[in-house]
Amino acid sequence: MLVVCHRNGPLHAGRNLILKLLASAAIAILAGCQYQAVSTVQLEIHQDTINLSGLSPLHADKPLHVSCAPPDSWDQLPLHANLLYTHQQWRSLDRHVGMGVAYMHTPIPISPQTLIWFAKAQYSHSDDGSGRLIAEWTDSLGRCWFEAENKTYHVRGYAMTHGHDAWVVYSGYRVQARPPAAEILLAARGAETVAPLPVSE
């Protein structure tokens, strides 16, 4: 689910991640895991605290079931949607930095911890041993975060769930490109703006 659609995108992570995430849903069902869903109201309040300079106006993205403010003037890659998930990525003009959102609606609620386990494993893996998990944490808003790196990509992202809806939100960059810090921070701020739409929307 994380950046699986665009072969030339900055954060390509392998098409088999979707199958792993579906397997995680099955594990969550069998385990009957308990978790706390994110609060849409708290995330909307959080949106109001974010500096939106350099970002597009906050808007509803109905296919992703979120409101967000991705970096302004970045390339919006084609929306990828199928029966399992919907994925959107925005990429800097030099193609070295990106942010994205992946959304799926699950048969039963699953935990964000289950989603993030597979995401962090995907990005911290590498055949040459260069992959590493840098950090993971859960913030006060109920979002489960991870930061990982291998020789190609550095990625920071989080998973959140609300009822039967689940999202993985991320930003990252190509390590060898050494992009400007301002671009990296812009992608991270864009990812911070993501909040689930109210059910009525």
Secondary structure, DSSP 8 states (H G I E B T S, - for coil): --S-S-TTSTT---TTHHHHHHHHHHHHHHHT-------HHHHHHHHTTS--TTB---EEEGGGTEEE--BTTSEE---EE-SS-EEEEEE-TTSSEEEEEEEEE-SS---HHHHHHHHHHHHH--TTS--EEEEEEE-TTS-EEEEEE-SSEEEEEEEEEETTEEEEEEEEEETTT---HHHHHHHHHHHHT-EE--TT-
